[in-house]
Amino acid sequence: MKALTFQAEGVVKVTDVPKPGIKGAGEALVKVTLGAVCGSDLHILHGHTPINQGAVLGHEFVGVVEDVGAEVKRFKPGDRVVSSFFTSCGHCALCRKGWFNQCVDKATFGHGEYFGDLGGGQAEYVVVPLADHSMEPIPAGMTDEQAIFVGDILATGFFGAERAEIRPGDVVAVVGAGPVGLMATMCAQLFGPARIYVVDMVDSRLETAQELGGIPINASLVHPVEAIQGHTGGIGADSSIECVGLLSAVDTAIQSVRGGGTISMVGVPSAVIGDFPYLTMWMKSLTFRAGWCNVQAYMRPLLDLIAAGRIKPDAIISHRMRLEEAEEAYRLFDAREATKIVLKP
């Protein structure tokens, strides 16, 4: 089958690899009908995430079930499904507490042998372990483009907004208008804020954020913290959602909020260790929350919200390309010439 594989730092390539097959009773073989390029893929591209040469990439995908193991109960061949970007068992101690992102059997798609050795979704086929708890059926009438982001960036945006403790009438600052930031902008509105300021330096992304209901702040033209304070009588936002992971962006998210406010960080950290403003956090009585998304908790509700027309995640898609064009897709996305790219095998 055709698949995008990691070759070396800065180099990915579409190659022929063996078609995967079911090996475990809880697995499902999925024929991919749509994949996507994610910001986390760029971490791999640039060598920030360890991965073995030849690993199949991609962790955002939807498809049709082609085969299932004997213990799979929720799915059968022919079902259209969307997968979380990581697997969870649903029955370990942490899953029972509702923290599926901490599952003892968690593995991540498209991240190679160091993160569970699962194949990726930027391919024609992918095997999904722990299928009953790692996938959701796509509602009838919903398109692949509407459903695909439920398994990663849409869930992450909602997770970030929920943990920001947004209340009706609040002012929210979203730091970063990449795909996750745009999803956070979209989802934050479900909680009833009065205003959402969106900080970035890429005009096209800020334009999309404005179309989604955000108020753009171009950090290359103004100091974002000063701008937010200026719009709030010098107080600051009630909460912020950090969607980049750079230490400078985290600092902006912290400095943007008022005393007693909440910072919700969902951006993948760019550093293992960094300075943290402990005194500022203490003096301002701030709440800081961070972590990668607890996807399985949100997939079904988000699919229902999409079906009801409350959110339209496919609005952020800027490029539709073939899997054979994946190398060019990575170049475009890395150069910030694309907001979100989907790949059709």
C-alpha positions as CSV (number, residue, x, y, z in Angstrom):
1,M,0.0,0.0,0.0
2,K,1.0,3.7,-0.3
3,A,2.0,5.5,2.9
4,L,3.9,8.5,4.0
5,T,7.0,7.5,5.9
6,F,9.7,9.2,8.0
7,Q,13.1,9.0,6.3
8,A,15.3,11.5,8.2
9,E,15.1,14.8,9.9
10,G,13.3,17.1,7.5
11,V,12.6,14.3,5.0
12,V,9.3,12.4,4.6
13,K,8.5,10.2,1.5
14,V,5.5,8.4,0.0
15,T,6.6,4.8,-0.4
16,D,5.1,1.3,-0.8
17,V,4.9,-0.6,2.5
18,P,3.2,-3.9,3.4
19,K,-0.5,-3.7,4.0
20,P,-1.1,-4.2,7.7
21,G,-3.3,-7.0,9.0
22,I,-5.1,-7.8,12.3
23,K,-3.0,-9.6,14.8
24,G,-5.0,-9.1,18.0
25,A,-8.6,-10.0,18.9
26,G,-9.4,-6.4,19.8
27,E,-8.1,-4.8,16.6
28,A,-9.8,-3.4,13.6
29,L,-8.4,-2.9,10.1
30,V,-9.5,0.4,8.7
31,K,-9.4,1.4,5.0
32,V,-8.5,5.1,5.3
33,T,-10.8,7.5,3.4
34,L,-9.3,10.7,4.6
35,G,-6.2,11.7,6.6
36,A,-4.8,15.0,7.7
37,V,-1.5,16.8,8.5
38,C,-1.2,18.0,12.0
39,G,1.1,20.4,13.9
40,S,2.4,17.4,15.9
41,D,3.6,15.9,12.6
42,L,5.9,18.9,12.2
43,H,7.5,18.1,15.6
44,I,8.4,14.7,14.0
45,L,9.6,16.3,10.8
46,H,12.0,18.6,12.6
47,G,13.4,15.9,14.9
48,H,11.8,17.1,18.1
49,T,9.9,13.8,18.5
50,P,12.0,10.6,18.4
51,I,10.9,8.2,15.7
52,N,12.4,5.3,13.8
53,Q,13.3,5.6,10.1
54,G,10.5,4.1,7.9
55,A,7.7,4.7,10.4
56,V,4.3,5.4,8.8
57,L,3.1,8.9,9.8
58,G,-0.2,10.5,10.6
59,H,-2.6,10.3,13.5
60,E,-5.8,12.1,12.2
61,F,-7.9,9.8,10.0
62,V,-11.3,8.4,9.2
63,G,-12.2,5.4,7.2
64,V,-14.3,2.3,6.7
65,V,-13.8,-0.9,8.8
66,E,-12.6,-3.7,6.6
67,D,-12.0,-6.4,9.2
68,V,-12.3,-6.9,13.0
69,G,-10.9,-9.2,15.6
70,A,-13.0,-11.7,17.4
71,E,-13.4,-9.5,20.6
72,V,-14.5,-6.3,18.8
73,K,-18.1,-5.8,19.7
74,R,-19.0,-2.2,18.6
75,F,-17.9,-2.4,15.0
76,K,-18.3,-4.5,11.9
77,P,-17.0,-4.4,8.3
78,G,-18.5,-1.6,6.4
79,D,-18.9,0.8,9.4
80,R,-17.6,4.3,8.9
81,V,-15.4,5.4,11.8
82,V,-13.2,8.1,13.2
83,S,-10.3,7.2,15.6
84,S,-8.8,9.0,18.5
85,F,-5.1,9.8,17.8
86,F,-4.2,7.5,20.6
87,T,-5.6,4.2,21.9
88,S,-7.1,3.5,25.3
89,C,-8.4,0.3,26.9
90,G,-11.4,1.7,28.8
91,H,-11.0,-0.6,31.8
92,C,-7.7,0.1,33.5
93,A,-7.7,2.1,36.8
94,L,-7.0,5.4,35.0
95,C,-9.6,4.8,32.2
96,R,-12.1,4.0,34.9
97,K,-11.4,7.4,36.5
98,G,-12.2,8.9,33.1
99,W,-8.6,9.8,32.2
100,F,-8.2,7.9,29.0
101,N,-5.1,10.0,28.0
102,Q,-3.4,8.3,30.9
103,C,-4.3,4.7,29.9
104,V,-1.6,2.2,30.9
105,D,-2.0,0.6,27.4
106,K,-2.0,4.0,25.5
107,A,-0.2,4.1,22.2
108,T,-0.1,6.9,19.6
109,F,-0.7,6.5,15.9
110,G,2.0,7.5,13.5
111,H,4.7,8.1,16.1
112,G,6.8,5.0,15.5
113,E,8.2,2.4,17.9
114,Y,8.9,4.8,20.8
115,F,5.2,5.6,21.2
116,G,3.6,2.1,20.8
117,D,4.7,1.2,17.3
118,L,1.4,1.8,15.7
119,G,1.1,2.5,12.0
120,G,-0.1,6.0,10.9
121,G,-3.2,7.3,9.1
122,Q,-1.4,9.0,6.2
123,A,-1.7,5.7,4.4
124,E,-4.2,3.5,2.6
125,Y,-4.8,1.2,5.6
126,V,-4.3,1.4,9.4
127,V,-4.8,-1.1,12.2
128,V,-6.6,0.3,15.3
129,P,-5.9,-1.7,18.5
130,L,-8.4,-1.5,21.4
131,A,-10.9,-0.6,18.7
132,D,-14.0,-0.6,20.8
133,H,-12.7,2.2,23.0
134,S,-10.5,4.0,20.5
135,M,-13.0,4.7,17.7
136,E,-16.5,6.1,17.2
137,P,-19.0,5.5,14.5
138,I,-19.6,8.4,12.1
139,P,-23.3,9.4,12.0
140,A,-25.2,8.9,8.8
141,G,-25.0,11.9,6.5
142,M,-21.8,13.3,8.1
143,T,-18.9,13.8,5.7
144,D,-15.4,12.7,6.3
145,E,-14.2,16.3,6.4
146,Q,-16.7,17.1,9.2
147,A,-15.8,14.0,11.3
148,I,-12.0,13.7,11.0
149,F,-10.9,16.3,13.5
150,V,-13.0,14.8,16.3
151,G,-10.1,12.4,17.0
152,D,-7.6,15.1,17.7
153,I,-7.6,18.9,17.1
154,L,-11.4,19.5,17.6
155,A,-11.4,17.5,20.8
156,T,-8.2,19.3,21.9
157,G,-9.8,22.7,21.3
158,F,-12.9,21.7,23.3
159,F,-10.7,20.2,26.1
160,G,-8.8,23.5,26.2
161,A,-11.9,25.6,26.4
162,E,-13.6,23.4,29.0
163,R,-10.5,23.5,31.3
164,A,-10.3,27.3,30.9
165,E,-13.4,27.5,33.1
166,I,-15.2,30.0,30.7
167,R,-18.4,31.5,32.1
168,P,-21.1,33.4,30.2
169,G,-19.9,37.0,29.6
170,D,-16.2,36.3,30.1
171,V,-13.3,37.6,28.0
172,V,-11.1,34.8,26.6
173,A,-7.7,35.0,25.0
174,V,-6.7,32.2,22.6
175,V,-2.9,32.2,22.0
176,G,-2.1,30.8,18.6
177,A,-4.4,30.6,15.6
178,G,-3.1,27.4,14.1
179,P,-5.6,24.5,13.7
180,V,-5.9,23.8,17.4
181,G,-6.3,27.5,18.2
182,L,-9.0,27.9,15.6
183,M,-10.8,24.9,17.1
184,A,-10.4,26.4,20.5
185,T,-11.9,29.6,19.2
186,M,-14.9,27.7,17.8
187,C,-15.4,25.6,20.9
188,A,-15.0,28.5,23.4
189,Q,-18.1,30.1,22.0
190,L,-20.2,27.1,23.3
191,F,-19.5,28.3,26.8
192,G,-21.0,31.8,26.3
193,P,-18.1,34.3,26.5
194,A,-18.7,37.9,25.5
195,R,-15.4,38.2,23.5
196,I,-12.6,36.0,22.3
197,Y,-9.3,37.6,21.4
198,V,-7.1,35.5,19.2
199,V,-3.3,36.1,19.1
200,D,-1.1,35.1,16.1
201,M,1.3,36.6,13.6
202,V,0.0,35.0,10.4
203,D,-2.6,37.1,8.7
204,S,-4.4,34.3,6.9
205,R,-4.9,32.4,10.2
206,L,-6.1,35.6,12.0
207,E,-8.6,36.1,9.1
208,T,-10.0,32.6,9.6
209,A,-10.2,33.2,13.4
210,Q,-12.2,36.4,12.7
211,E,-14.6,34.4,10.5
212,L,-15.1,32.0,13.4
213,G,-16.0,34.8,15.7
214,G,-12.7,35.7,17.3
215,I,-11.2,39.2,17.5
216,P,-7.7,39.1,15.9
217,I,-4.6,40.5,17.5
218,N,-1.5,40.4,15.3
219,A,1.5,40.0,17.7
220,S,3.9,41.2,15.0
221,L,2.2,44.6,15.1
222,V,1.2,45.1,18.7
223,H,2.2,43.7,22.1
224,P,-0.5,41.1,22.7
225,V,-0.7,41.4,26.5
226,E,-0.9,45.2,26.3
227,A,-3.5,44.9,23.6
228,I,-5.7,42.6,25.6
229,Q,-5.3,44.8,28.7
230,G,-6.2,47.8,26.6
231,H,-9.4,46.2,25.5
232,T,-10.3,45.2,29.1
233,G,-9.7,48.3,31.0
234,G,-6.3,47.2,32.1
235,I,-7.6,44.1,33.8
236,G,-6.9,41.3,31.3
237,A,-8.8,38.3,30.1
238,D,-10.8,36.0,32.4
239,S,-9.1,33.0,31.0
240,S,-6.6,32.0,28.2
241,I,-6.2,29.0,26.1
242,E,-2.6,28.4,25.0
243,C,-2.4,26.4,21.7
244,V,1.2,26.7,20.6
245,G,3.5,25.2,23.2
246,L,6.4,27.7,22.8
247,L,7.6,29.1,26.1
248,S,7.0,32.6,24.8
249,A,3.4,31.7,24.0
250,V,2.9,30.1,27.4
251,D,4.2,33.4,29.0
252,T,1.7,35.4,26.9
253,A,-1.1,33.2,28.0
254,I,-0.1,33.7,31.7
255,Q,0.4,37.4,31.4
256,S,-2.9,38.0,29.5
257,V,-5.2,36.9,32.3
258,R,-6.6,38.9,35.2
259,G,-6.0,38.1,38.9
260,G,-8.0,35.0,39.8
261,G,-8.0,33.9,36.1
262,T,-7.3,30.5,34.5
263,I,-4.7,29.4,32.0
264,S,-5.4,26.3,29.9
265,M,-2.4,25.0,28.0
266,V,-3.0,22.4,25.3
267,G,0.0,23.3,23.0
268,V,2.6,20.6,22.8
269,P,5.6,22.0,24.9
270,S,8.6,23.1,22.9
271,A,11.0,22.4,25.8
272,V,11.2,19.8,28.5
273,I,12.2,22.3,31.2
274,G,11.7,26.1,31.3
275,D,11.3,29.0,33.6
276,F,7.9,29.3,35.3
277,P,6.6,32.6,37.0
278,Y,5.8,31.1,40.4
279,L,5.6,34.4,42.2
280,T,3.3,35.9,39.5
281,M,1.1,32.8,39.7
282,W,0.9,33.1,43.5
283,M,0.4,36.9,43.6
284,K,-2.4,36.8,41.0
285,S,-4.0,33.7,42.4
286,L,-4.0,32.1,39.0
287,T,-5.0,28.6,38.0
288,F,-2.7,26.8,35.5
289,R,-3.9,23.6,33.7
290,A,-2.0,21.7,31.1
291,G,-2.1,18.4,29.3
292,W,-2.9,16.6,26.1
293,C,-6.5,16.0,25.3
294,N,-8.6,13.3,26.9
295,V,-10.0,12.6,23.4
296,Q,-12.3,9.6,24.1
297,A,-14.4,11.6,26.6
298,Y,-15.3,14.1,23.8
299,M,-15.7,12.2,20.6
300,R,-19.3,11.3,20.8
301,P,-20.5,14.7,22.2
302,L,-18.6,16.5,19.4
303,L,-20.0,14.3,16.7
304,D,-23.5,15.2,18.0
305,L,-22.7,18.9,18.0
306,I,-21.4,18.7,14.4
307,A,-24.6,16.8,13.4
308,A,-26.7,19.5,15.0
309,G,-24.9,22.2,13.1
310,R,-23.5,23.8,16.3
311,I,-19.9,23.6,15.2
312,K,-18.4,23.4,11.7
313,P,-14.8,22.1,12.0
314,D,-14.3,21.6,8.3
315,A,-14.4,25.4,7.9
316,I,-10.6,25.5,8.7
317,I,-9.6,23.2,5.8
318,S,-7.5,25.2,3.3
319,H,-6.1,22.5,1.1
320,R,-7.4,19.2,-0.2
321,M,-4.7,17.0,-1.6
322,R,-4.0,13.4,-2.6
323,L,-1.9,11.1,-0.4
324,E,0.7,11.0,-3.2
325,E,1.1,14.8,-2.7
326,A,1.9,14.4,1.1
327,E,5.5,15.5,0.8
328,E,4.3,18.8,-0.8
329,A,1.6,19.0,1.9
330,Y,4.2,18.9,4.6
331,R,6.2,21.6,2.9
332,L,3.1,23.9,2.6
333,F,2.1,23.3,6.2
334,D,5.6,23.8,7.5
335,A,5.9,27.1,5.6
336,R,2.5,28.3,7.1
337,E,1.1,28.5,3.6
338,A,-1.8,26.3,4.6
339,T,-4.1,26.4,7.6
340,K,-5.2,22.7,7.5
341,I,-4.5,20.1,4.9
342,V,-6.5,16.9,4.4
343,L,-5.1,13.9,2.4
344,K,-7.2,11.5,0.3
345,P,-5.7,8.1,-0.4
